[in-house]
Amino acid sequence: MHPYIHARRTPDKPAYIMAGGGEVVTYRQLDERSNRVAQMFRARGLKPGDHIALFMENNPRFFEICWGAQRAGLVYTPASSRLTAAEIDYIVGDCGARLFITSKALEATAVELRTLMPGVSARLMVGGAIDGYESFEDVVAAFPATPIADEVAGQDMLYSSGTTGRPKGVKTPLLMEKIDAVNPLLDFSRKLYEIDENTIYLSPAPLYHAAPLRFNMTIMRLGGTSVIMEHFDAEEFLKLVPKHRITHSQLVPTMFVRMLKLPEAVRARYDMSTLRCAIHAAAPCPVPVKEAMIAWWGPIVWEYYGGTEGNGLTMASAREWLAHKGTVGRAIVGKLKIVGDDGEELPAGESGTVYFAEGREFAYHNDPQKTAESRHSRGWTTLGDVGYVDAEGFLYLTDRKAFMIISGGVNIYPQEAENLLVTHPKVVDVAVFGVPNEDFGEEVKAVVQPRDMREAGPDLAEELLAWCRQHLSAIKCPRSIDFEAELPRHPTGKLYKRLLRDRYWQGRGSRIV
């Protein structure tokens, strides 16, 4: 259950392959290089429980660093490569990282960081070095490729993407286990997804996000091979499946939408028959989108609902979903509790805040208020999502509580309008949220990324509004539509809705988080 085991058994097997650059890292190389990294960490005075931070794109050195930290008992925080210097400075300071690693590809931001991050004692750069940074390759090459004497399992501490506010670090207890100890994700991966040493996993998302990071490391624990896309492209994903005979992948709904909107001739060009399991999560998937994916790929599409916090998990196979369309599954970690505004548990079919009971403990690092807000008086924890369970225990999400629109005293969750609008053939992406209204407090606004920006204008807006009125009750429909060439969506699929919404609330006091 660790790359070092596979380095002994199948040393020349690829642990991972960079899809665009073509670099192959074998299990022997991963084992030796992660040992050198762990040796370097100890030589720099880092002991179990200390923190490091990574600021990198999908880079071939990424997993060598993570496995080195894992072998040294460190807490490692990968941060989004899209963040600004000020945002990185905040995360590095908040997590208490003592060592910082970035890449030459992010040089512009790295230059700004030279005068920031006062708590960092060492700064390294992959792929070349600039003033203020040591060459990662040169530093690591000086150390032996043998294990450190005091190996103990470290772990990640990830930060939320900040879609509803400032990023918050999710902290779980460091258990100080053996580096090859089994964890729950390993069991799910083997039993539900049938991941093993024969798995070839296509990873299209940024590695600093929880699911790509943890699933890829699980593939390497189990002896499979990961194919890492440097950037997601819909047709390139389809090309890579037959090229590498991909068996498993994990995607987000926006990736499904991008692939489904390719011309039919392009979609039909690629053989997807080796793909046995396509997992998706991170955001609700509109029912028509998932129906189309299952019709295309077959009943291999799995869905789960959970968060970086790891406080609970639901799961649904394609067959379960087809019998309960719109569900994100039944709980397999923790127990679902739907809670009303009065704090009391609601019966099946009634919508409220989604809590998990008996799940994994977590806290928001350095933020006791946010931690307290995530807790129920009975000890249950929530990610802030809203939904309901049916009589069979299947969970259906309706929205995030923070995005609720209050118009004339009526609560409106925008997910329904978003899910409808994104299925329109002229729409690529959409965000729905509340904007100021003098009479009702808020009104429903949609911002649409059209398939062809040349069509943006009053005629398309009216066509989309009529589409909404045809399928939804009037109160849920946008009152107006604006157009953008591209929405501020995180590569992991999450939408930075607050960045759009804040434009409409400038100069006003807002009740919305």
KAWO-V798016 format. One record per residue. N is the residue number from 1. RES is the residue in three letters. SS is DSSP state (h for helix, s for strand, l for the rest). OMEGA is omega in degrees with one decimal (NA if undefined). NEAR is the number of other ideal C-beta (glycine too) atoms within 12 Angstrom. Layout:
# KAWO-V798016
n | res | ss | omega | near
N | RES | SS | OMEGA | NEAR
N | RES | SS | OMEGA | NEAR
This chain:
# KAWO-V798016
n | res | ss | omega | near
1 | MET | l | -179.5 | 28
2 | HIS | l | 178.9 | 33
3 | PRO | h | -178.4 | 47
4 | TYR | h | 178.7 | 34
5 | ILE | h | -179.8 | 24
6 | HIS | h | 175.1 | 32
7 | ALA | h | 177.3 | 28
8 | ARG | h | -173.7 | 17
9 | ARG | h | -176.6 | 16
10 | THR | l | -171.1 | 24
11 | PRO | l | -175.4 | 21
12 | ASP | l | 178.2 | 18
13 | LYS | l | 177.1 | 31
14 | PRO | s | 169.6 | 34
15 | ALA | s | 174.7 | 47
16 | TYR | s | -178.9 | 44
17 | ILE | s | 174.7 | 35
18 | MET | s | -169.9 | 29
19 | ALA | l | -177.0 | 34
20 | GLY | l | -177.9 | 23
21 | GLY | l | 176.8 | 21
22 | GLY | l | -178.7 | 17
23 | GLU | l | 177.6 | 24
24 | VAL | s | 174.9 | 23
25 | VAL | s | -178.7 | 36
26 | THR | s | 177.7 | 25
27 | TYR | h | 176.4 | 37
28 | ARG | h | -179.8 | 25
29 | GLN | h | 179.2 | 28
30 | LEU | h | 179.0 | 47
31 | ASP | h | -177.3 | 36
32 | GLU | h | -177.3 | 31
33 | ARG | h | 177.7 | 38
34 | SER | h | 172.9 | 45
35 | ASN | h | 178.0 | 33
36 | ARG | h | 179.3 | 34
37 | VAL | h | 178.0 | 47
38 | ALA | h | 176.8 | 44
39 | GLN | h | 179.6 | 29
40 | MET | h | 179.1 | 37
41 | PHE | h | 179.3 | 42
42 | ARG | h | -179.7 | 30
43 | ALA | h | 178.0 | 21
44 | ARG | l | 175.2 | 30
45 | GLY | l | 179.9 | 15
46 | LEU | l | -178.3 | 33
47 | LYS | l | -179.8 | 23
48 | PRO | l | -178.5 | 27
49 | GLY | l | 176.8 | 24
50 | ASP | l | -175.0 | 31
51 | HIS | s | 167.4 | 39
52 | ILE | s | 177.8 | 47
53 | ALA | s | 177.0 | 45
54 | LEU | s | 175.2 | 50
55 | PHE | s | -171.1 | 50
56 | MET | l | 168.6 | 41
57 | GLU | l | 174.9 | 34
58 | ASN | l | -168.2 | 40
59 | ASN | l | -179.0 | 36
60 | PRO | l | 178.7 | 35
61 | ARG | l | -172.6 | 40
62 | PHE | h | -175.4 | 45
63 | PHE | h | 174.9 | 44
64 | GLU | h | 178.3 | 41
65 | ILE | h | -178.9 | 47
66 | CYS | h | 179.0 | 43
67 | TRP | h | 174.2 | 46
68 | GLY | h | 177.6 | 47
69 | ALA | h | 179.4 | 47
70 | GLN | h | -179.2 | 44
71 | ARG | h | -177.1 | 42
72 | ALA | s | 178.3 | 43
73 | GLY | l | -177.2 | 31
74 | LEU | l | 172.2 | 47
75 | VAL | s | -173.9 | 40
76 | TYR | s | -176.6 | 47
77 | THR | s | 170.2 | 45
78 | PRO | s | -180.0 | 46
79 | ALA | s | -177.3 | 47
80 | SER | l | 178.4 | 37
81 | SER | l | 178.9 | 32
82 | ARG | l | -176.5 | 27
83 | LEU | l | 175.8 | 34
84 | THR | l | 178.6 | 21
85 | ALA | h | 179.9 | 25
86 | ALA | h | 179.3 | 18
87 | GLU | h | 176.6 | 26
88 | ILE | h | 178.2 | 39
89 | ASP | h | 178.8 | 28
90 | TYR | h | -176.7 | 28
91 | ILE | h | -179.2 | 41
92 | VAL | h | 178.0 | 38
93 | GLY | h | -177.4 | 27
94 | ASP | h | -178.7 | 29
95 | CYS | h | 178.3 | 39
96 | GLY | l | -179.0 | 28
97 | ALA | l | 178.1 | 40
98 | ARG | l | -180.0 | 30
99 | LEU | s | -173.4 | 41
100 | PHE | s | 179.5 | 45
101 | ILE | s | 176.8 | 50
102 | THR | s | -177.1 | 50
103 | SER | s | 179.5 | 36
104 | LYS | h | 179.5 | 26
105 | ALA | h | -179.1 | 25
106 | LEU | h | -174.5 | 34
107 | GLU | h | -176.0 | 25
108 | ALA | h | 178.7 | 17
109 | THR | h | 179.0 | 32
110 | ALA | h | 177.4 | 34
111 | VAL | h | 179.3 | 19
112 | GLU | h | -176.7 | 22
113 | LEU | h | -177.2 | 37
114 | ARG | l | -180.0 | 23
115 | THR | l | -179.6 | 15
116 | LEU | l | 177.4 | 25
117 | MET | l | -175.6 | 37
118 | PRO | l | -179.0 | 16
119 | GLY | l | -177.3 | 23
120 | VAL | l | -178.9 | 33
121 | SER | l | 179.7 | 21
122 | ALA | s | 179.9 | 27
123 | ARG | s | -178.4 | 38
124 | LEU | s | -179.7 | 38
125 | MET | s | 178.3 | 36
126 | VAL | s | 173.9 | 37
127 | GLY | l | -176.7 | 27
128 | GLY | l | -178.1 | 21
129 | ALA | l | 174.7 | 22
130 | ILE | l | 178.4 | 25
131 | ASP | l | -179.9 | 14
132 | GLY | l | -178.7 | 21
133 | TYR | l | 172.9 | 33
134 | GLU | s | 175.5 | 26
135 | SER | s | 179.4 | 22
136 | PHE | h | -176.8 | 37
137 | GLU | h | -178.8 | 28
138 | ASP | h | -178.6 | 18
139 | VAL | h | -174.9 | 27
140 | VAL | h | -177.6 | 31
141 | ALA | h | -177.6 | 17
142 | ALA | l | -174.7 | 17
143 | PHE | l | -178.8 | 27
144 | PRO | l | -179.0 | 19
145 | ALA | l | 179.7 | 25
146 | THR | l | -177.7 | 17
147 | PRO | l | 171.5 | 28
148 | ILE | l | -173.5 | 31
149 | ALA | l | -172.8 | 13
150 | ASP | l | 179.2 | 21
151 | GLU | l | 175.2 | 31
152 | VAL | s | -171.4 | 29
153 | ALA | l | 168.8 | 32
154 | GLY | l | -178.0 | 40
155 | GLN | s | 177.8 | 39
156 | ASP | s | 165.4 | 41
157 | MET | l | -171.5 | 44
158 | LEU | l | 179.1 | 41
159 | TYR | s | 176.3 | 40
160 | SER | l | -176.0 | 37
161 | SER | l | 174.7 | 40
162 | GLY | l | -178.5 | 31
163 | THR | l | 178.6 | 34
164 | THR | l | -179.2 | 30
165 | GLY | l | -177.5 | 26
166 | ARG | l | -179.8 | 22
167 | PRO | l | 178.7 | 37
168 | LYS | l | -179.4 | 35
169 | GLY | s | -179.8 | 36
170 | VAL | s | -173.9 | 37
171 | LYS | s | 173.9 | 32
172 | THR | l | -177.0 | 26
173 | PRO | l | 174.3 | 16
174 | LEU | l | -169.1 | 23
175 | LEU | l | -179.3 | 20
176 | MET | l | 179.5 | 20
177 | GLU | l | 170.9 | 20
178 | LYS | l | -174.3 | 20
179 | ILE | l | 179.9 | 36
180 | ASP | l | 179.5 | 24
181 | ALA | l | 179.4 | 20
182 | VAL | l | 175.0 | 20
183 | ASN | l | -175.5 | 29
184 | PRO | h | -178.7 | 23
185 | LEU | h | 176.7 | 35
186 | LEU | h | -179.7 | 26
187 | ASP | h | 178.7 | 19
188 | PHE | h | -175.7 | 29
189 | SER | h | -179.2 | 36
190 | ARG | h | -172.4 | 26
191 | LYS | h | -175.3 | 15
192 | LEU | l | -174.5 | 25
193 | TYR | l | 179.5 | 32
194 | GLU | l | 175.6 | 22
195 | ILE | l | 178.5 | 36
196 | ASP | l | -176.6 | 25
197 | GLU | l | 179.5 | 26
198 | ASN | l | -177.8 | 20
199 | THR | l | 169.9 | 39
200 | ILE | s | -166.5 | 36
201 | TYR | s | 178.1 | 51
202 | LEU | s | -175.5 | 44
203 | SER | s | -174.5 | 47
204 | PRO | l | -170.4 | 48
205 | ALA | l | 178.2 | 40
206 | PRO | l | -174.2 | 38
207 | LEU | l | -179.9 | 43
208 | TYR | l | 179.2 | 45
209 | HIS | l | -171.4 | 36
210 | ALA | h | -173.7 | 37
211 | ALA | h | 178.1 | 41
212 | PRO | h | 180.0 | 41
213 | LEU | h | -173.5 | 41
214 | ARG | h | 179.1 | 35
215 | PHE | h | 177.7 | 40
216 | ASN | h | 178.3 | 47
217 | MET | h | 174.9 | 44
218 | THR | h | 176.5 | 37
219 | ILE | h | -178.6 | 48
220 | MET | h | 173.5 | 46
221 | ARG | h | -174.4 | 39
222 | LEU | h | 173.0 | 39
223 | GLY | l | 176.2 | 34
224 | GLY | l | 178.9 | 39
225 | THR | s | 175.4 | 39
226 | SER | s | 171.3 | 48
227 | VAL | s | -171.0 | 39
228 | ILE | s | 173.0 | 43
229 | MET | l | 176.6 | 40
230 | GLU | l | 176.7 | 30
231 | HIS | l | 178.3 | 24
232 | PHE | l | 168.9 | 36
233 | ASP | l | -170.8 | 20
234 | ALA | h | -178.2 | 27
235 | GLU | h | 178.4 | 22
236 | GLU | h | 175.6 | 25
237 | PHE | h | -179.1 | 37
238 | LEU | h | 177.9 | 34
239 | LYS | h | -173.7 | 26
240 | LEU | h | -178.2 | 35
241 | VAL | h | 177.7 | 36
242 | PRO | h | -178.7 | 19
243 | LYS | h | -176.8 | 22
244 | HIS | h | -177.6 | 33
245 | ARG | l | -176.9 | 22
246 | ILE | l | 177.7 | 39
247 | THR | l | -175.1 | 31
248 | HIS | s | 173.1 | 40
249 | SER | s | 174.5 | 47
250 | GLN | s | -174.5 | 45
251 | LEU | s | 173.0 | 47
252 | VAL | s | -174.5 | 38
253 | PRO | h | 179.3 | 39
254 | THR | h | 175.9 | 37
255 | MET | h | 174.7 | 40
256 | PHE | h | -177.8 | 43
257 | VAL | h | -179.6 | 38
258 | ARG | h | -179.3 | 30
259 | MET | h | -178.7 | 35
260 | LEU | h | -179.0 | 33
261 | LYS | l | 167.9 | 28
262 | LEU | l | 175.4 | 26
263 | PRO | l | -177.7 | 14
264 | GLU | h | -180.0 | 12
265 | ALA | h | 178.2 | 9
266 | VAL | h | -179.4 | 19
267 | ARG | h | -176.7 | 26
268 | ALA | l | -174.5 | 12
269 | ARG | l | -169.3 | 15
270 | TYR | l | -178.9 | 25
271 | ASP | l | -178.4 | 17
272 | MET | l | -169.4 | 30
273 | SER | l | 179.2 | 15
274 | THR | l | -175.4 | 25
275 | LEU | l | -176.4 | 34
276 | ARG | l | -174.1 | 29
277 | CYS | s | 175.8 | 37
278 | ALA | s | -175.4 | 39
279 | ILE | s | 173.9 | 49
280 | HIS | s | -178.4 | 42
281 | ALA | s | 172.5 | 38
282 | ALA | l | 179.6 | 39
283 | ALA | l | 177.4 | 40
284 | PRO | l | -179.6 | 38
285 | CYS | l | 177.5 | 45
286 | PRO | l | -176.5 | 33
287 | VAL | h | -179.8 | 28
288 | PRO | h | 179.3 | 24
289 | VAL | h | -179.1 | 38
290 | LYS | h | 175.4 | 36
291 | GLU | h | -179.6 | 22
292 | ALA | h | 179.7 | 24
293 | MET | h | 179.0 | 37
294 | ILE | h | 176.9 | 29
295 | ALA | h | -178.4 | 18
296 | TRP | h | -172.5 | 26
297 | TRP | h | -176.5 | 33
298 | GLY | l | -174.9 | 17
299 | PRO | l | -179.3 | 23
300 | ILE | l | -172.6 | 31
301 | VAL | s | 178.6 | 38
302 | TRP | s | 177.3 | 40
303 | GLU | s | 171.6 | 47
304 | TYR | s | 175.5 | 39
305 | TYR | s | 177.1 | 40
306 | GLY | l | -179.7 | 39
307 | GLY | l | 174.6 | 42
308 | THR | l | -177.8 | 37
309 | GLU | l | 178.2 | 37
310 | GLY | l | -175.1 | 33
311 | ASN | l | 178.5 | 39
312 | GLY | l | -177.1 | 37
313 | LEU | s | 170.1 | 35
314 | THR | s | -176.2 | 39
315 | MET | s | 175.5 | 33
316 | ALA | s | 171.8 | 39
317 | SER | l | 177.9 | 29
318 | ALA | h | -178.1 | 31
319 | ARG | h | 176.1 | 18
320 | GLU | h | -178.9 | 29
321 | TRP | h | 179.8 | 34
322 | LEU | h | 176.9 | 22
323 | ALA | h | -178.8 | 17
324 | HIS | l | -171.4 | 26
325 | LYS | l | -178.4 | 24
326 | GLY | l | -178.8 | 31
327 | THR | l | 169.0 | 35
328 | VAL | l | 171.6 | 45
329 | GLY | s | 175.2 | 40
330 | ARG | s | -177.3 | 30
331 | ALA | s | 171.1 | 31
332 | ILE | s | 169.8 | 29
333 | VAL | s | -176.0 | 30
334 | GLY | l | 178.5 | 33
335 | LYS | s | -177.6 | 26
336 | LEU | s | 173.7 | 43
337 | LYS | s | 177.2 | 35
338 | ILE | s | -168.3 | 36
339 | VAL | s | 177.3 | 33
340 | GLY | l | -178.8 | 20
341 | ASP | l | 178.5 | 15
342 | ASP | l | 178.7 | 11
343 | GLY | l | -178.2 | 18
344 | GLU | l | -179.6 | 17
345 | GLU | s | -178.0 | 24
346 | LEU | l | 178.4 | 23
347 | PRO | l | 178.0 | 16
348 | ALA | l | 177.1 | 20
349 | GLY | l | -180.0 | 17
350 | GLU | l | -174.5 | 21
351 | SER | l | 178.1 | 29
352 | GLY | s | 179.0 | 36
353 | THR | s | -177.6 | 38
354 | VAL | s | 176.1 | 43
355 | TYR | s | 169.1 | 39
356 | PHE | s | 171.1 | 38
357 | ALA | s | 174.5 | 24
358 | GLU | l | 177.2 | 19
359 | GLY | l | -178.2 | 33
360 | ARG | l | 178.0 | 26
361 | GLU | l | 174.1 | 22
362 | PHE | l | 173.4 | 33
363 | ALA | s | 172.6 | 26
364 | TYR | s | -171.9 | 34
365 | HIS | l | 177.0 | 30
366 | ASN | l | -179.1 | 22
367 | ASP | l | -178.3 | 23
368 | PRO | h | 179.5 | 14
369 | GLN | h | 178.5 | 13
370 | LYS | h | 177.3 | 28
371 | THR | h | 180.0 | 22
372 | ALA | h | -179.9 | 14
373 | GLU | h | -179.7 | 22
374 | SER | l | -175.2 | 33
375 | ARG | s | 169.7 | 28
376 | HIS | l | -179.5 | 26
377 | SER | l | 179.1 | 14
378 | ARG | l | 177.3 | 17
379 | GLY | l | 177.9 | 18
380 | TRP | l | -179.2 | 28
381 | THR | s | -177.6 | 41
382 | THR | s | 172.0 | 37
383 | LEU | s | 178.5 | 40
384 | GLY | s | 179.8 | 31
385 | ASP | s | -178.0 | 40
386 | VAL | s | 178.9 | 34
387 | GLY | s | 179.3 | 38
388 | TYR | s | 174.4 | 32
389 | VAL | s | 176.1 | 34
390 | ASP | l | -175.3 | 26
391 | ALA | l | 179.7 | 12
392 | GLU | l | 176.2 | 18
393 | GLY | l | 177.7 | 25
394 | PHE | l | -177.1 | 31
395 | LEU | s | 174.4 | 45
396 | TYR | s | 178.9 | 40
397 | LEU | s | 175.8 | 43
398 | THR | s | 179.0 | 32
399 | ASP | s | 167.6 | 35
400 | ARG | s | -177.7 | 34
401 | LYS | h | -177.6 | 31
402 | ALA | h | -178.2 | 29
403 | PHE | h | -179.0 | 40
404 | MET | l | 176.8 | 32
405 | ILE | s | 177.0 | 43
406 | ILE | s | -176.8 | 25
407 | SER | s | -178.3 | 28
408 | GLY | l | 179.7 | 17
409 | GLY | l | 179.1 | 12
410 | VAL | s | 178.0 | 19
411 | ASN | s | -179.8 | 25
412 | ILE | s | 175.9 | 36
413 | TYR | l | -169.8 | 36
414 | PRO | l | -174.4 | 46
415 | GLN | h | -179.3 | 39
416 | GLU | h | 179.6 | 35
417 | ALA | h | 177.5 | 43
418 | GLU | h | -178.7 | 46
419 | ASN | h | 178.9 | 35
420 | LEU | h | -175.1 | 32
421 | LEU | h | -176.9 | 46
422 | VAL | l | 178.0 | 44
423 | THR | l | 178.2 | 31
424 | HIS | l | -174.5 | 35
425 | PRO | l | -178.9 | 19
426 | LYS | l | -175.7 | 28
427 | VAL | s | 175.8 | 39
428 | VAL | s | -177.0 | 32
429 | ASP | s | -176.6 | 37
430 | VAL | s | 171.7 | 41
431 | ALA | s | 178.2 | 44
432 | VAL | s | -177.0 | 44
433 | PHE | s | -178.6 | 46
434 | GLY | s | 175.0 | 41
435 | VAL | s | -174.6 | 34
436 | PRO | s | 173.4 | 28
437 | ASN | s | -172.8 | 21
438 | GLU | l | -176.8 | 10
439 | ASP | l | -172.5 | 11
440 | PHE | l | -178.5 | 19
441 | GLY | s | 177.1 | 24
442 | GLU | s | 169.0 | 34
443 | GLU | s | -174.4 | 29
444 | VAL | s | 178.7 | 45
445 | LYS | s | 172.2 | 36
446 | ALA | s | 170.2 | 45
447 | VAL | s | -170.8 | 40
448 | VAL | s | 168.0 | 41
449 | GLN | s | -176.4 | 36
450 | PRO | s | 177.2 | 33
451 | ARG | l | 177.9 | 26
452 | ASP | l | -175.7 | 17
453 | MET | h | 179.0 | 17
454 | ARG | h | 178.8 | 12
455 | GLU | h | -178.2 | 21
456 | ALA | l | -179.6 | 24
457 | GLY | l | -174.6 | 18
458 | PRO | h | -177.3 | 14
459 | ASP | h | 178.6 | 16
460 | LEU | h | 178.2 | 28
461 | ALA | h | -179.4 | 28
462 | GLU | h | 176.7 | 15
463 | GLU | h | -179.1 | 23
464 | LEU | h | 177.0 | 41
465 | LEU | h | 177.5 | 28
466 | ALA | h | 176.0 | 20
467 | TRP | h | 178.6 | 27
468 | CYS | h | -177.5 | 36
469 | ARG | h | 179.4 | 21
470 | GLN | h | -171.3 | 15
471 | HIS | h | -176.1 | 22
472 | LEU | l | 173.4 | 27
473 | SER | l | -171.6 | 15
474 | ALA | h | -175.0 | 19
475 | ILE | h | -179.3 | 25
476 | LYS | h | -175.1 | 30
477 | CYS | l | 173.8 | 31
478 | PRO | l | 173.3 | 39
479 | ARG | l | -179.2 | 29
480 | SER | s | -178.3 | 22
481 | ILE | s | 171.1 | 36
482 | ASP | s | -177.0 | 29
483 | PHE | s | 175.1 | 32
484 | GLU | l | 178.3 | 24
485 | ALA | l | 177.7 | 17
486 | GLU | l | 177.8 | 19
487 | LEU | l | -178.2 | 33
488 | PRO | l | -177.7 | 25
489 | ARG | s | 176.4 | 33
490 | HIS | l | 178.9 | 30
491 | PRO | l | 177.6 | 33
492 | THR | l | 177.8 | 39
493 | GLY | l | -179.1 | 33
494 | LYS | l | -177.6 | 37
495 | LEU | s | 174.5 | 39
496 | TYR | l | -174.5 | 32
497 | LYS | h | -177.6 | 41
498 | ARG | h | -180.0 | 28
499 | LEU | h | 175.2 | 25
500 | LEU | h | -174.3 | 32
501 | ARG | h | -176.1 | 36
502 | ASP | h | 179.0 | 22
503 | ARG | h | -175.6 | 22
504 | TYR | h | -177.0 | 28
505 | TRP | l | -179.3 | 23
506 | GLN | l | 179.0 | 11
507 | GLY | l | -179.4 | 9
508 | ARG | l | 168.3 | 18
509 | GLY | l | -176.5 | 9
510 | SER | l | 174.8 | 22
511 | ARG | l | -171.5 | 14
512 | ILE | l | -179.6 | 27
513 | VAL | l | NA | 23
